Amino acid sequence: MIVLGSNSEIAQAFVEKTLSASDQFSKIYLFTSNKETTEKFAKHLEVKYVQQSVIIELDLLQPIDYTTFDEIDSDLLFCATGYLGEGTEEGLYDNKNTEKIIDINYAKLIPVLNFFASKMERQRSGTMIVLSSVAGERGRQSNFIYGSAKAGLTAYLSGLRNYMFGKRVHVLTIKPGFMDTKMTEGLPLNPKLTSTPKQTAEGIYKAFKKGKNVAYVLPIWGVIMMVIRNIPEFIFKKLKF
Ligand SMILES: NC(=O)c1ccc[n+]([C@@H]2O[C@H](COP(=O)([O-])OP(=O)(O)OC[C@H]3O[C@@H](n4cnc5c(N)ncnc54)[C@H](OP(=O)(O)O)[C@@H]3O)[C@@H](O)[C@H]2O)c1
């Protein structure tokens, strides 16, 4: 199993859920931009579930040497990589912040996903589970740089799923609403619309096992986004959210 963004609580909860439900995986590759914080989790997995957990440094903001990933293959890839950044007016006009959001959520992430997609295509099997966001469905004033990068990611995943059809490779796009993680720390989230990492992992696992193409974590977000998508633009542009 390959995990991108291994320090995400969602990634760790999903790995725990998957490994406790199946003994199919003997080796796990934990990609991370922060090796030290991943070590405890890697050890925990070796004690409880797998023969070997390999930590691999991957900082999307640094040049990537793909040859170091040549030997890495798996039937399952889970990607929780993402960066919210500053959605405030200050953040919006800070080019460093803008570039970082676009790079981590889209521009530098797609080549990595493509690299592993090509391996799955060659081995003619595999599932890629990637976390995008409801934020990618319609740009809103509070986070539209992040939202636009997620929109690009969602479009990429849709095209990849279409391309892989008939090649035994499946792509599952997850579009979470609010999740209670370090990314949203300090934000005033409505608890009824917010899922915990454990709930999120359960929801993703269910969608994975059912072979779904696209899944919202909490079903209510499917309804909310249907409404949001259908608000006429002349009204939408006046809303503050
Ligand atoms: N939290 C929410 O409400 C929410 C809502 C909708 C969608 N999402 C999406 O869900 C996914 C998981 O989110 P989360 O809430 O678990 O956020 P998180 O805790 O911030 O996890 C995101 C992970 O992305 C990886 N990452 C960040 N910068 C990186 C870089 N420069 N290079 C490589 N990896 C980098 C980090 O993993 P390492 O430290 O291991 O490198 C980080 O732990 C993300 O894609 C996020 O955009 C979150």
The ligand as an SDF file (V2000), in Angstrom:
LIG
                    3D

 48 52  0  0  0  0  0  0  0  0999 V2000
   -9.8310   19.0180    6.8620 N   0  0  0  0  0  0  0  0  0  0  0  0
  -10.8260   19.3560    6.0710 C   0  0  0  0  0  0  0  0  0  0  0  0
  -11.8370   19.9380    6.5090 O   0  0  0  0  0  0  0  0  0  0  0  0
  -10.7810   19.0020    4.6130 C   0  0  0  0  0  0  0  0  0  0  0  0
  -11.9270   19.2250    3.8510 C   0  0  0  0  0  0  0  0  0  0  0  0
  -11.9200   18.8740    2.5120 C   0  0  0  0  0  0  0  0  0  0  0  0
  -10.8180   18.2930    1.9440 C   0  0  0  0  0  0  0  0  0  0  0  0
   -9.7080   18.0910    2.7080 N   0  0  0  0  0  0  0  0  0  0  0  0
   -8.5680   17.4370    2.0560 C   0  0  0  0  0  0  0  0  0  0  0  0
   -8.3660   16.1870    2.6850 O   0  0  0  0  0  0  0  0  0  0  0  0
   -6.9630   15.8410    2.6570 C   0  0  0  0  0  0  0  0  0  0  0  0
   -6.4650   15.5130    4.0640 C   0  0  0  0  0  0  0  0  0  0  0  0
   -6.6320   16.6780    4.8350 O   0  0  0  0  0  0  0  0  0  0  0  0
   -6.3230   16.7910    6.3830 P   0  0  0  0  0  0  0  0  0  0  0  0
   -7.4470   17.5350    6.9590 O   0  0  0  0  0  0  0  0  0  0  0  0
   -5.9410   15.4690    6.9320 O   0  0  0  0  0  0  0  0  0  0  0  0
   -5.1010   17.8090    6.3200 O   0  0  0  0  0  0  0  0  0  0  0  0
   -3.6370   17.7320    6.9370 P   0  0  0  0  0  0  0  0  0  0  0  0
   -3.6690   17.1420    8.2850 O   0  0  0  0  0  0  0  0  0  0  0  0
   -3.0710   19.0950    6.7780 O   0  0  0  0  0  0  0  0  0  0  0  0
   -2.9190   16.6970    5.9760 O   0  0  0  0  0  0  0  0  0  0  0  0
   -2.4640   17.0340    4.7010 C   0  0  0  0  0  0  0  0  0  0  0  0
   -1.1290   16.3550    4.4760 C   0  0  0  0  0  0  0  0  0  0  0  0
   -0.5640   16.8360    3.2610 O   0  0  0  0  0  0  0  0  0  0  0  0
    0.8330   16.5970    3.3130 C   0  0  0  0  0  0  0  0  0  0  0  0
    1.5710   17.7600    2.8020 N   0  0  0  0  0  0  0  0  0  0  0  0
    1.4500   19.0470    3.1650 C   0  0  0  0  0  0  0  0  0  0  0  0
    2.4040   19.7950    2.5730 N   0  0  0  0  0  0  0  0  0  0  0  0
    3.1590   18.9440    1.8160 C   0  0  0  0  0  0  0  0  0  0  0  0
    4.2890   19.0910    0.9800 C   0  0  0  0  0  0  0  0  0  0  0  0
    4.9040   20.2700    0.8040 N   0  0  0  0  0  0  0  0  0  0  0  0
    4.7750   17.9890    0.3500 N   0  0  0  0  0  0  0  0  0  0  0  0
    4.2080   16.7980    0.5230 C   0  0  0  0  0  0  0  0  0  0  0  0
    3.1410   16.5770    1.3350 N   0  0  0  0  0  0  0  0  0  0  0  0
    2.6160   17.6430    1.9590 C   0  0  0  0  0  0  0  0  0  0  0  0
    1.2240   16.4490    4.8030 C   0  0  0  0  0  0  0  0  0  0  0  0
    1.6020   15.1080    5.0520 O   0  0  0  0  0  0  0  0  0  0  0  0
    3.0970   14.8210    5.5770 P   0  0  0  0  0  0  0  0  0  0  0  0
    3.2980   15.6600    6.8060 O   0  0  0  0  0  0  0  0  0  0  0  0
    3.1090   13.3700    5.8290 O   0  0  0  0  0  0  0  0  0  0  0  0
    3.9940   15.2590    4.4450 O   0  0  0  0  0  0  0  0  0  0  0  0
   -0.0860   16.7090    5.5320 C   0  0  0  0  0  0  0  0  0  0  0  0
   -0.1960   15.9300    6.6830 O   0  0  0  0  0  0  0  0  0  0  0  0
   -6.2750   17.0240    1.9760 C   0  0  0  0  0  0  0  0  0  0  0  0
   -6.1420   16.7800    0.6170 O   0  0  0  0  0  0  0  0  0  0  0  0
   -7.2420   18.1650    2.2030 C   0  0  0  0  0  0  0  0  0  0  0  0
   -7.0740   19.1800    1.2340 O   0  0  0  0  0  0  0  0  0  0  0  0
   -9.6570   18.4240    4.0240 C   0  0  0  0  0  0  0  0  0  0  0  0
  1  2  1  0
  2  3  2  0
  2  4  1  0
  4  5  1  0
  4 48  2  0
  5  6  2  0
  6  7  1  0
  7  8  2  0
  8  9  1  0
  8 48  1  0
  9 10  1  0
  9 46  1  0
 10 11  1  0
 11 12  1  0
 11 44  1  0
 12 13  1  0
 13 14  1  0
 14 15  2  0
 14 16  1  0
 14 17  1  0
 17 18  1  0
 18 19  2  0
 18 20  1  0
 18 21  1  0
 21 22  1  0
 22 23  1  0
 23 24  1  0
 23 42  1  0
 24 25  1  0
 25 26  1  0
 25 36  1  0
 26 27  1  0
 26 35  1  0
 27 28  2  0
 28 29  1  0
 29 30  1  0
 29 35  2  0
 30 31  1  0
 30 32  2  0
 32 33  1  0
 33 34  2  0
 34 35  1  0
 36 37  1  0
 36 42  1  0
 37 38  1  0
 38 39  2  0
 38 40  1  0
 38 41  1  0
 42 43  1  0
 44 45  1  0
 44 46  1  0
 46 47  1  0
M  CHG  2   8   1  16  -1
M  END
$$$$
